[in-house]
Amino acid sequence: MSFQPVAIEIDNLWVVKGGGFLEGRKSILQNVDLTVELGEFLGVVGPNGAGKTTLLKAMVGDKPAFGQIRLRQGDEPFESMYDNPEYWLQRIGYVPVDNVLHEELTIAQALLHAGRLRLPDASDEQIEAKYQEKLSALGFESDDYRYSQAIKTLSSGERKKVNIAAELLTDPPLLLLDEPTSNLDPNAERDLMNNLRAISGTHTNGQGPTIVLITHTLESLDRCDKVAFVANSRLLAAGTPDEVFERLRVDIPIAHVPTQSIETHRFEYWAAIFDTHKTHETVAQRRERKPPSVVPAYAKAPNRGLQPDTFWRQFRILVSRYFTLRSNDLYGMVSALVSGFVVGFLMLVAPSEVFLRPESNDGTAARQTVVLYTILVVIMGAFISHREISKEFRIYVHERTKGLDPLAYILSKGLWLALVIGILVTGIIIALSGLPLSRLFVLIVGIGFGAYLTVPILRGKYTGQERFRRLIQVVLLVIPLFGAFFVQIQLKVLPEQWFGSVTAEIIIIVSLVMACFASLALGLLISAMVGGNNDRATQLVIAAILVNVVLAFSALVIANPNVQAFFDRLEPFAVTHWGYRGFASGISIYCWAGQTPYENFNSWGQIGTSWLLLLIHIVVLVALGVLALRLQETWISRGRLFRSIAQSSGTYVLIGVLIVLFSWAVFLTQQSEQYYQLTFYDRLDGRNRYARVENIVSVGFFQQINGAFSQSECGVDQIMHLDE
């Protein structure tokens, strides 16, 4: 099917905002009626605060309180956009005032990944040719040196052009632009308006998009086919530029009518029109008006089936983009690794034998140290990730309207965070304790990173100052990793126990890494909940960390048994609790720290339970993060959203996974408890004796496995003989 532009019909549109506890609801737009024909180039003008941007947002997903936005493509009948928002939003190109491309990426990188996401059937070569074609129409040369520049280094006008090119990649039948000419010099502004006019449908025999543009530049209004003037939340006039000018000129008070002739000083008249209709506080009363309560009956459009994009395809592209973005900002990775080094270095103050059983049998120092390790890892994870989504929320929302999968988006960030923060930073913290496996790991990673990043430099990929800057980045990147291997002031000694020191270290590493993964998921959830409010994200993450700290230390500082019982019920909801349990089992604290009856925690089943519950935390927090993002979709009602979630196969898969994980955790806990019930205190020997499955007569294969997982390994040298 050949290209077909979209026509717009806006009928009695009202947009209402506010309504919180501290503010009333206000009508930002009232009773707007507007028609845009197929392929027309419409300019929306008006004073600041009039409601122009709100009008555009109502057409790109910010569902109005009342009224209809009806669209039709080609010869199809009109239908309400919000009957099939996912369908229409993917056919609308929208360039807001703010940049919606990652500023750390170069132009080529940003447009290539945008094309990969939005053009699933196009090759990289086709995408590259297409974005060069679109940029060429906007004033870039095919071999322009700016393609390799980071977007943040461009001027605001150049960034706007790159954003427009990104939207034109999919050849949208409807293109909405919010102040694309702002910050452009007069020549660039005129050229852009000429380019937009040239690609619009009315000037390409219907082979170009319908364009709606907000502008404050009056000199180029004559390039538009039609102009709409919005003031004080209302549409005052719409028509050709001359018709709107003549309609509004009569509203100018006689005392403010310019004395110059209209033909030679048209701008002066437009300035007087804007001054006449500028936004006044006196119109606040009109803004308090409520939209009509009776909704006109419209025929509901049939559901348009969408071919869903594959999750894995989007996930691969998002991972590639995010890793590219992060590799462009190696200093960010350096700061994260240095933070881990500083945290680990601070933990060197703990005595080298803090994890060994003291003669007094008081395990308080060991328990406090384990709690500190766990809390520091959780703080690192939650604090580093708590702004990952909120800082680019406008980019996420923009891409979400194009069909971006929220789960793929969160997991693409989670993968990088898990590798760099969850594994590398946690590894540095543990390595600084002097544990051999962690030390070897950070050394190998440091050598690997150094070699991987140095090879392109040696091959001449970078020259001049860029070459020197990259070398400095490589050195700074490997210093924390090598430092964690070589800086060993106060080594921690692990106790000799049933599974050996190597296995003990593996248990410690897995427990802390998974605790960090869970805290990263917690930070991403908080970042998803607050939208674009970074300050609120910081407030919430501090509150979440404080809760984890209080619950982690409650058993060590609360003496009142009733109060402690209350905190005991809350502990399972804290990431620190399960990280602590896994770490503590790794050094057998429960066998000697006076926490009866927790010796059963020192079974493989209880260690596995700690990891399973951390995994459940991760899955639940990621799922809640996706839900938090979905709840901020303004183009779909809550009822429709929850129905779609309830009908999704992914929801049932999630529930099934959680049931399986939780069932295994409960089963392993119960089995460990049953084995522990067979423990008794031997008065003659002065210590507990524990059940051992290998000493039970005629035990079956599955019973042996169950026993191996469930029996307490405290007092492994003490044999309790049981006969059938």
matplotlib code that plots the C-alpha trace (Angstrom):
import matplotlib.pyplot as plt

x = [0.0, 1.3, 2.0, -1.1, -1.1, -3.5, -6.3, -7.3, -10.7, -10.7, -14.1, -14.9, -11.5, -11.0, -7.7, -7.9, -4.9, -4.3, -6.7, -4.2, -4.5, -2.9, -4.3, -7.6, -8.3, -7.8, -8.9, -5.8, -7.7, -11.4, -13.8, -11.2, -12.6, -10.0, -9.7, -6.5, -6.9, -4.8, -1.2, -1.8, 1.0, -0.5, 1.2, 0.0, 0.8, -0.1, 1.3, 3.3, 1.1, -1.8, -2.0, -0.3, 2.0, -0.9, -2.8, 0.0, 0.4, -3.3, -2.6, 0.4, -0.9, -2.0, -5.6, -7.9, -10.6, -13.4, -13.9, -12.7, -9.5, -10.4, -7.9, -8.2, -5.5, -6.2, -9.7, -10.5, -13.3, -12.5, -12.0, -11.2, -7.5, -8.0, -10.0, -6.7, -4.0, -1.2, -2.0, -2.1, 0.8, 3.2, 2.1, 2.7, 6.1, 6.5, 9.4, 8.9, 10.8, 13.1, 15.7, 14.5, 17.7, 20.5, 22.9, 26.0, 25.5, 26.9, 24.4, 25.2, 24.8, 21.6, 19.9, 21.2, 19.6, 16.4, 16.2, 16.8, 14.0, 11.5, 12.4, 12.6, 13.0, 15.7, 19.4, 22.0, 23.1, 19.5, 19.0, 22.2, 21.2, 17.8, 19.0, 21.6, 18.8, 16.7, 19.5, 20.6, 17.1, 17.7, 21.1, 23.6, 26.1, 26.3, 29.9, 29.3, 31.9, 29.1, 27.9, 30.6, 30.0, 28.1, 24.6, 25.3, 28.1, 25.7, 24.0, 20.3, 19.2, 21.4, 19.9, 16.4, 17.2, 18.6, 15.5, 13.3, 15.4, 14.9, 11.1, 11.2, 13.0, 9.6, 8.0, 5.2, 1.9, 1.4, 4.3, 4.0, 6.7, 6.9, 8.9, 11.4, 12.6, 13.6, 17.2, 17.8, 19.3, 17.0, 18.6, 18.4, 14.8, 13.7, 15.5, 13.8, 10.4, 11.0, 12.1, 9.1, 6.8, 8.5, 8.0, 4.3, 1.6, 0.0, 3.3, 4.2, 1.0, -0.1, 3.2, 4.3, 3.0, 0.4, 2.5, 1.4, 4.0, 4.1, 6.2, 6.8, 8.5, 6.0, 8.2, 7.7, 4.0, 3.4, 5.0, 2.1, -1.0, -3.1, -2.6, -4.3, -4.1, -4.5, -4.8, -5.9, -6.7, -9.0, -8.7, -9.5, -9.0, -8.0, -7.6, -5.0, -2.3, -4.1, -7.5, -6.3, -4.4, -7.5, -9.7, -7.4, -6.4, -9.8, -9.3, -6.4, -7.5, -7.5, -4.9, -2.5, -3.0, 0.4, 0.6, 2.6, 1.0, 0.1, 2.0, 5.3, 5.0, 3.0, 5.2, 4.2, 0.5, 1.3, 3.1, 0.1, -2.2, 0.0, 0.0, -3.8, -4.3, -1.4, -2.1, -3.5, -4.2, -7.7, -8.5, -7.9, -11.6, -12.3, -9.7, -11.6, -14.6, -15.4, -15.9, -19.4, -20.7, -22.6, -20.4, -21.7, -22.2, -19.7, -19.4, -16.5, -13.8, -13.1, -10.0, -7.0, -4.8, -1.1, 1.7, 3.6, 7.4, 9.4, 10.7, 14.1, 14.7, 14.0, 16.1, 19.1, 18.9, 18.4, 21.3, 23.5, 22.4, 22.9, 26.3, 27.3, 26.1, 28.0, 31.2, 31.0, 31.0, 33.9, 34.3, 30.9, 32.2, 35.4, 33.5, 31.4, 34.5, 36.2, 33.2, 33.4, 37.1, 36.5, 33.7, 35.8, 38.9, 36.8, 35.9, 39.6, 39.3, 37.5, 39.9, 41.4, 39.8, 36.4, 34.7, 36.3, 34.6, 35.8, 36.6, 33.8, 31.3, 30.0, 29.3, 28.2, 31.3, 31.0, 27.3, 27.8, 30.5, 28.3, 25.5, 27.8, 29.0, 25.5, 24.2, 27.0, 26.4, 22.7, 23.3, 25.7, 23.2, 20.1, 21.8, 23.5, 20.4, 17.7, 17.9, 18.5, 15.0, 13.9, 16.8, 15.7, 12.0, 11.0, 13.0, 11.3, 7.8, 8.6, 9.9, 7.0, 4.5, 6.4, 5.9, 8.8, 8.5, 8.9, 10.3, 13.0, 13.8, 14.3, 16.2, 18.6, 19.6, 19.6, 22.0, 24.7, 24.1, 24.3, 27.6, 29.3, 27.8, 26.4, 29.5, 32.5, 31.8, 30.8, 33.8, 36.1, 34.5, 35.0, 38.5, 39.7, 38.9, 41.7, 39.5, 41.5, 38.8, 37.6, 41.1, 41.8, 38.6, 39.3, 42.8, 41.6, 38.9, 41.4, 43.8, 40.9, 39.4, 42.8, 43.6, 40.2, 40.2, 43.8, 43.8, 41.7, 44.0, 47.1, 45.5, 45.1, 41.3, 41.8, 44.2, 45.4, 43.6, 41.0, 43.8, 45.3, 41.8, 41.1, 44.4, 43.7, 40.3, 41.8, 44.3, 41.6, 39.4, 41.9, 43.3, 40.4, 40.6, 44.3, 44.2, 41.6, 44.1, 47.3, 46.1, 45.8, 46.4, 44.1, 43.2, 40.0, 40.4, 37.5, 36.8, 37.7, 34.4, 32.5, 32.6, 36.0, 37.1, 36.7, 33.1, 32.6, 33.9, 31.6, 28.6, 29.6, 30.1, 26.8, 24.9, 26.3, 26.1, 22.4, 21.7, 23.2, 21.1, 18.0, 19.0, 19.6, 16.1, 14.8, 16.5, 15.0, 11.6, 11.9, 13.2, 10.2, 7.7, 8.7, 8.6, 11.0, 11.3, 14.9, 14.6, 11.7, 13.7, 16.5, 14.1, 12.5, 15.8, 17.1, 13.9, 14.2, 17.8, 16.9, 14.3, 16.8, 19.3, 16.8, 15.6, 19.2, 20.3, 17.1, 18.2, 21.5, 20.1, 16.5, 16.2, 12.5, 11.2, 7.8, 9.3, 11.8, 8.9, 7.3, 10.6, 11.1, 7.8, 9.1, 12.6, 11.8, 10.7, 14.2, 16.9, 19.5, 17.9, 18.4, 21.8, 22.8, 21.5, 23.4, 26.7, 26.2, 25.7, 28.9, 30.9, 28.8, 27.8, 24.6, 26.5, 28.2, 26.7, 24.1, 21.1, 19.3, 17.4, 19.0, 21.5, 19.2, 20.1, 23.5, 22.1, 22.4, 18.6, 18.6, 21.5, 19.5, 16.4, 18.2, 19.2, 15.7, 14.1, 16.6, 15.7, 12.0, 12.8, 14.5, 11.6, 8.9, 10.8, 11.3, 7.7, 6.6, 8.9, 7.2, 3.8, 5.0, 5.9, 2.7, 0.6, 2.1, 0.8, -1.6, -3.2, -4.9, -7.5, -6.7, -9.5, -8.2, -4.6, -5.4, -7.6, -4.7, -2.3, -4.8, -5.1, -1.4, 0.3, 3.4, 1.3, 0.6, 4.2, 5.3, 2.8, 3.9, 7.6, 6.9, 4.8, 7.6, 10.3, 8.4, 7.2, 10.8, 11.9, 9.1, 9.9, 13.6, 12.9, 10.4, 12.8, 15.7, 13.4, 12.4, 16.0, 16.8, 14.0, 16.1, 18.9, 19.4, 21.9, 24.4, 25.1, 28.0, 29.7, 28.5, 27.3, 24.5, 24.2, 22.7, 21.0, 23.1, 21.4, 24.4, 23.9, 20.3, 19.8, 18.2, 17.7, 16.5, 18.2, 15.8, 16.0, 19.7, 19.5, 16.9, 19.0, 22.1, 20.2, 18.3, 20.6, 22.4, 26.2, 26.8, 28.8, 29.5, 32.1, 29.4, 27.6, 24.1, 23.3, 19.6, 18.1, 14.8]
y = [0.0, 3.5, 6.1, 7.8, 10.8, 11.1, 13.6, 14.9, 15.8, 17.4, 17.7, 19.6, 18.8, 19.4, 18.7, 18.8, 18.6, 18.6, 17.3, 16.3, 16.9, 20.3, 21.7, 21.8, 20.6, 23.1, 23.1, 23.6, 23.3, 24.0, 23.3, 23.0, 22.1, 21.7, 19.9, 19.1, 17.7, 15.0, 16.2, 19.7, 21.7, 23.3, 25.9, 26.3, 29.7, 31.6, 33.2, 31.3, 29.2, 29.2, 25.4, 24.7, 21.9, 20.4, 20.2, 18.3, 15.9, 15.1, 13.8, 11.6, 9.7, 12.2, 11.2, 14.2, 14.4, 15.0, 15.2, 13.3, 13.1, 11.2, 10.1, 8.6, 7.5, 7.8, 7.0, 5.1, 6.4, 8.5, 6.7, 7.7, 7.6, 6.3, 3.3, 1.9, 4.0, 1.5, 1.3, 5.1, 6.1, 3.9, 5.9, 9.3, 11.0, 13.3, 15.6, 17.3, 20.3, 18.1, 15.9, 12.2, 10.6, 9.6, 12.5, 10.3, 8.5, 9.8, 10.8, 7.6, 5.4, 7.0, 6.8, 3.3, 2.0, 4.0, 2.4, -1.1, -0.7, 0.8, -0.9, -4.6, -5.7, -3.3, -4.1, -1.8, -0.6, 0.3, 2.1, 4.1, 5.1, 6.2, 8.3, 9.9, 10.7, 12.3, 14.3, 15.4, 17.0, 18.8, 20.3, 17.6, 16.2, 12.5, 12.5, 15.1, 15.0, 15.5, 11.9, 10.8, 13.5, 12.9, 14.4, 16.4, 18.3, 19.6, 22.9, 22.9, 23.5, 20.5, 18.3, 19.2, 18.3, 14.9, 14.2, 15.1, 12.7, 9.9, 10.4, 10.5, 7.1, 5.3, 7.7, 8.6, 9.6, 12.2, 14.4, 16.6, 19.0, 21.2, 24.3, 22.8, 26.3, 27.4, 28.4, 28.4, 31.4, 33.1, 31.3, 27.9, 28.6, 29.5, 26.5, 24.1, 25.6, 25.3, 21.7, 20.8, 22.4, 20.5, 17.1, 17.7, 15.8, 18.8, 19.6, 16.0, 14.9, 13.1, 11.2, 13.1, 13.4, 15.7, 18.1, 19.9, 22.3, 24.7, 27.8, 31.2, 32.4, 34.6, 35.4, 31.9, 31.4, 31.9, 28.5, 26.8, 25.8, 26.6, 28.3, 27.7, 30.4, 29.2, 31.6, 31.3, 27.6, 28.1, 27.9, 31.5, 31.1, 28.6, 29.0, 30.2, 32.5, 35.5, 34.5, 34.1, 37.4, 39.3, 37.6, 38.5, 41.9, 43.3, 42.3, 44.7, 47.6, 50.9, 52.3, 49.5, 49.4, 49.9, 53.1, 51.5, 49.9, 46.3, 45.5, 46.7, 46.0, 42.9, 41.6, 44.6, 43.7, 40.1, 41.3, 43.4, 40.4, 38.3, 41.1, 41.3, 37.6, 37.0, 34.6, 36.6, 35.6, 36.9, 33.9, 31.6, 31.5, 30.2, 27.6, 26.3, 25.5, 21.8, 19.9, 18.8, 15.8, 14.2, 12.3, 12.2, 8.8, 7.8, 4.5, 2.6, 1.6, -2.1, -3.4, -3.2, -6.2, -5.3, -7.6, -7.6, -7.0, -9.9, -9.4, -10.9, -8.7, -5.6, -6.9, -7.5, -4.0, -2.3, -4.2, -3.2, 0.5, 0.6, -1.1, 1.4, 4.3, 3.1, 2.5, 6.1, 7.1, 5.0, 7.6, 6.6, 3.0, 4.2, 6.0, 2.9, 0.7, 3.3, 3.5, -0.3, 0.0, 2.7, 0.6, -2.5, -0.6, 0.7, -2.9, -3.7, -2.2, -5.3, -7.8, -10.5, -13.2, -11.7, -14.6, -17.2, -18.7, -16.7, -18.4, -16.6, -18.1, -14.5, -14.1, -10.5, -9.0, -11.6, -11.0, -7.2, -7.5, -9.8, -7.3, -4.4, -6.2, -7.0, -3.5, -1.8, -4.0, -3.3, 0.4, 0.4, -1.4, 0.6, 4.0, 3.4, 2.2, 4.5, 7.1, 4.9, 5.2, 8.6, 10.5, 9.5, 9.0, 11.3, 9.1, 5.9, 7.4, 8.5, 5.0, 3.3, 5.0, 3.4, -0.1, -0.5, -3.4, -2.2, -5.6, -5.6, -2.0, -2.7, -6.0, -4.3, -1.9, -4.6, -6.7, -4.0, -3.1, -6.8, -7.3, -4.1, -3.3, -6.7, -8.7, -6.4, -3.9, -6.7, -8.7, -5.7, -5.4, -9.1, -9.2, -6.4, -8.8, -11.0, -13.9, -15.8, -16.5, -12.9, -11.6, -13.9, -12.8, -9.1, -9.6, -11.6, -9.0, -6.2, -7.8, -8.6, -5.1, -3.5, -5.6, -5.2, -1.4, -1.0, -3.0, -0.4, 2.4, 0.5, -0.1, 3.6, 3.8, 7.0, 9.8, 13.0, 14.1, 11.3, 8.7, 10.2, 10.5, 6.8, 5.7, 7.7, 6.0, 2.6, 3.2, 4.6, 1.6, -1.1, 0.7, -0.3, -3.9, -4.3, -2.5, -4.9, -7.7, -6.1, -4.0, -6.5, -4.8, -7.0, -10.3, -12.0, -15.7, -18.0, -20.8, -24.4, -26.1, -29.0, -27.7, -26.2, -22.6, -22.5, -23.6, -21.1, -18.3, -19.3, -19.2, -15.7, -14.5, -15.8, -14.5, -11.0, -10.9, -11.9, -9.4, -6.8, -8.0, -7.6, -4.1, -3.1, -4.3, -2.3, 0.8, 0.3, -0.1, 3.2, 4.9, 3.5, 4.6, 8.3, 9.0, 11.8, 13.1, 12.5, 14.2, 11.9, 8.9, 9.9, 10.4, 7.0, 5.1, 6.6, 5.4, 1.9, 1.7, 2.8, 0.1, -2.5, -1.2, -1.2, -4.7, -6.0, -4.7, -5.3, -8.7, -7.2, -4.2, -4.8, -6.5, -6.4, -9.9, -8.5, -5.7, -8.2, -10.6, -7.7, -7.1, -10.8, -10.8, -8.0, -9.3, -11.7, -8.6, -7.1, -7.9, -7.6, -10.4, -13.1, -11.7, -12.0, -15.5, -16.7, -15.0, -16.2, -19.8, -19.6, -19.0, -21.2, -18.4, -20.1, -23.1, -21.0, -17.5, -18.4, -18.1, -21.4, -22.9, -21.6, -24.4, -25.8, -22.7, -24.3, -26.9, -26.8, -26.5, -23.3, -21.9, -22.7, -21.1, -17.8, -17.8, -18.7, -15.9, -13.5, -14.6, -14.2, -10.7, -10.0, -11.4, -9.5, -6.2, -6.4, -7.3, -4.4, -2.1, -3.1, -2.5, 0.9, 1.9, 0.6, 2.5, 5.8, 5.2, 8.1, 6.7, 3.7, 3.5, 1.6, -0.9, -1.6, -1.8, -4.4, -6.4, -6.6, -7.7, -10.3, -11.7, -11.7, -15.1, -13.5, -12.8, -16.5, -17.5, -15.0, -16.4, -20.0, -19.1, -17.5, -20.4, -22.9, -20.8, -20.2, -23.9, -25.0, -22.5, -23.7, -27.4, -26.9, -25.0, -27.6, -30.5, -28.7, -28.1, -31.7, -32.9, -30.3, -31.7, -34.9, -33.0, -33.5, -32.3, -34.9, -34.2, -36.6, -35.0, -31.5, -30.7, -31.2, -34.3, -34.0, -36.5, -37.7, -39.4, -41.5, -43.2, -44.2, -47.8, -48.8, -45.2, -44.7, -42.7, -39.7, -39.8, -39.6, -36.5, -35.0, -35.7, -34.3, -31.0, -30.9, -32.0, -29.4, -29.3, -28.0, -30.5, -32.6, -34.6, -35.7, -38.8, -39.6, -43.3, -44.0, -47.4, -47.9]
z = [0.0, -0.9, 1.7, 3.1, 5.5, 8.5, 9.0, 12.4, 13.9, 17.4, 18.9, 22.1, 23.7, 27.4, 29.2, 33.0, 35.3, 39.0, 41.6, 44.3, 48.0, 47.8, 44.6, 42.7, 39.2, 36.4, 32.8, 30.7, 27.5, 27.0, 24.2, 21.4, 18.0, 15.2, 11.8, 10.0, 6.5, 4.9, 4.4, 5.7, 7.3, 10.4, 12.6, 16.2, 17.7, 20.8, 23.9, 26.5, 28.8, 26.4, 26.2, 22.8, 24.1, 26.0, 22.7, 21.1, 24.1, 23.9, 20.4, 21.6, 24.6, 27.2, 27.2, 27.6, 30.3, 27.7, 24.0, 21.0, 19.0, 15.8, 13.2, 9.8, 7.4, 3.7, 2.8, 6.0, 8.2, 11.3, 14.6, 18.1, 18.7, 22.2, 21.0, 19.6, 21.2, 20.7, 17.0, 16.4, 18.6, 16.6, 13.5, 14.9, 14.9, 17.8, 18.6, 22.0, 23.3, 25.3, 23.7, 23.5, 22.4, 24.8, 24.8, 25.6, 22.2, 19.0, 16.2, 14.3, 17.4, 18.5, 15.1, 14.3, 17.6, 17.0, 13.6, 14.9, 17.4, 15.0, 11.7, 12.6, 9.0, 8.0, 8.0, 9.6, 6.1, 5.2, 8.5, 8.0, 4.5, 5.7, 8.6, 6.3, 3.8, 6.5, 8.0, 4.5, 4.1, 7.3, 6.4, 7.2, 4.7, 4.0, 5.3, 8.0, 10.8, 13.4, 12.9, 15.3, 17.8, 21.1, 20.9, 24.1, 22.3, 19.6, 19.6, 20.6, 17.0, 15.8, 18.5, 17.4, 13.8, 14.9, 16.9, 13.9, 11.8, 14.3, 14.0, 10.2, 10.1, 10.1, 7.6, 10.0, 8.3, 11.1, 12.4, 15.5, 16.4, 19.5, 18.9, 16.4, 15.4, 18.9, 19.3, 15.5, 13.8, 11.2, 8.2, 9.9, 11.0, 7.5, 6.0, 8.5, 7.8, 4.1, 4.5, 6.5, 4.0, 1.2, 2.8, 3.9, 2.1, 0.4, -1.3, -2.3, -3.9, -0.7, -0.3, 2.8, 6.4, 7.9, 10.0, 13.2, 14.5, 17.5, 16.8, 18.2, 15.0, 13.1, 10.1, 8.6, 9.3, 5.6, 5.0, 6.8, 5.0, 8.1, 11.4, 14.8, 17.4, 21.0, 23.9, 27.6, 27.1, 24.1, 20.4, 19.2, 15.4, 12.8, 9.0, 6.6, 8.0, 6.4, 7.7, 11.3, 11.1, 9.9, 12.5, 15.4, 14.3, 15.1, 18.8, 19.3, 21.5, 19.6, 21.9, 21.0, 17.2, 15.5, 13.5, 10.7, 7.6, 7.7, 4.5, 5.8, 9.5, 9.8, 12.7, 14.8, 14.4, 15.3, 18.4, 19.4, 18.8, 21.2, 23.8, 23.6, 24.2, 26.5, 29.5, 32.4, 36.0, 35.4, 33.3, 36.3, 37.0, 33.5, 34.0, 37.0, 34.8, 34.6, 31.3, 30.4, 32.4, 29.5, 27.1, 23.5, 22.1, 19.4, 17.6, 19.2, 16.6, 16.3, 17.9, 15.6, 16.0, 16.4, 15.5, 18.8, 18.6, 20.0, 23.5, 22.7, 19.7, 21.6, 24.6, 22.4, 20.8, 24.2, 25.7, 22.7, 23.1, 26.8, 26.7, 24.0, 26.0, 29.1, 27.1, 25.9, 29.6, 31.0, 33.8, 35.1, 35.4, 37.0, 39.7, 40.4, 40.8, 42.9, 45.2, 45.7, 46.4, 49.0, 50.7, 50.8, 52.1, 55.0, 55.9, 56.5, 60.0, 61.2, 62.9, 60.7, 62.9, 63.2, 61.4, 63.6, 66.7, 69.7, 73.0, 74.8, 72.3, 71.7, 68.0, 68.2, 66.4, 63.6, 63.2, 63.1, 60.5, 58.3, 58.7, 57.7, 54.6, 53.6, 54.2, 52.3, 49.3, 49.4, 49.8, 46.8, 44.6, 45.5, 45.4, 42.1, 40.3, 41.9, 39.1, 36.1, 34.8, 36.3, 34.7, 31.2, 31.9, 29.0, 26.6, 28.0, 27.6, 24.1, 23.1, 25.0, 22.6, 19.8, 21.2, 23.6, 26.0, 29.6, 30.7, 28.0, 29.0, 32.7, 32.1, 29.6, 32.4, 35.0, 32.9, 32.8, 36.5, 37.5, 35.7, 36.8, 40.2, 41.3, 40.3, 39.8, 42.6, 45.0, 43.9, 44.7, 48.2, 49.0, 47.4, 49.7, 52.6, 51.2, 50.1, 47.4, 44.8, 44.8, 44.5, 41.6, 39.9, 40.1, 38.9, 35.8, 35.1, 35.5, 33.0, 30.6, 30.7, 30.3, 27.3, 25.7, 26.0, 25.0, 21.8, 19.8, 21.1, 19.9, 16.5, 16.0, 16.4, 18.4, 17.7, 19.4, 22.6, 22.3, 22.3, 25.5, 27.1, 26.4, 27.9, 31.1, 31.3, 30.9, 33.7, 36.0, 35.2, 36.1, 39.2, 41.5, 40.2, 40.6, 43.9, 45.3, 44.5, 45.7, 48.7, 51.5, 54.9, 57.1, 55.6, 56.9, 58.0, 57.3, 59.8, 59.0, 58.5, 56.9, 53.3, 53.3, 52.8, 49.1, 49.3, 52.1, 50.0, 47.1, 49.5, 50.7, 47.1, 45.8, 48.8, 48.6, 44.8, 44.9, 47.6, 45.4, 42.5, 44.6, 45.8, 42.1, 41.3, 44.3, 43.0, 39.5, 41.1, 42.9, 39.8, 37.8, 40.5, 40.5, 36.8, 36.1, 39.7, 40.6, 44.0, 45.0, 43.9, 46.2, 49.1, 48.6, 48.2, 51.4, 53.2, 51.7, 52.8, 56.3, 56.6, 55.5, 58.0, 60.9, 60.1, 59.7, 63.0, 65.0, 66.2, 67.5, 69.3, 70.4, 73.8, 74.2, 73.0, 72.0, 69.9, 68.4, 67.5, 65.5, 63.6, 63.0, 61.0, 58.9, 58.3, 55.5, 53.4, 53.6, 51.1, 53.9, 55.9, 53.2, 52.2, 55.9, 56.2, 53.3, 54.4, 58.0, 56.8, 54.8, 57.9, 60.2, 62.6, 63.4, 64.9, 67.6, 67.9, 70.5, 68.1, 68.9, 67.3, 64.1, 63.7, 61.0, 58.9, 58.4, 56.1, 52.3, 52.2, 54.3, 52.3, 49.1, 50.7, 51.3, 47.6, 46.5, 48.6, 47.1, 43.7, 44.6, 45.7, 42.4, 40.3, 42.3, 42.3, 38.6, 38.0, 40.2, 38.3, 35.0, 36.7, 37.9, 34.4, 33.0, 35.6, 34.2, 30.7, 30.2, 27.0, 28.6, 31.4, 34.6, 34.0, 30.5, 31.7, 34.5, 32.1, 29.6, 32.4, 33.6, 30.1, 29.4, 29.3, 30.9, 34.0, 34.4, 33.7, 36.4, 38.9, 38.1, 38.5, 41.9, 43.1, 42.1, 43.8, 46.9, 47.2, 47.0, 49.6, 52.0, 51.3, 52.0, 55.2, 56.4, 55.7, 57.5, 60.5, 60.6, 60.7, 63.3, 65.5, 65.8, 67.5, 71.2, 73.8, 75.0, 78.6, 78.8, 75.9, 76.6, 73.1, 70.6, 68.5, 65.0, 62.7, 59.8, 56.9, 56.1, 59.5, 58.9, 58.0, 54.6, 53.4, 49.8, 47.0, 47.3, 51.0, 50.8, 48.6, 50.9, 54.0, 52.4, 51.7, 55.0, 57.8, 59.8, 59.3, 62.8, 64.7, 61.6, 63.5, 66.1, 64.8, 65.9, 65.1, 64.2, 63.5, 61.6]

ax = plt.figure().add_subplot(projection="3d")
ax.plot(x, y, z, "-o")
ax.set_aspect("equal")
plt.show()
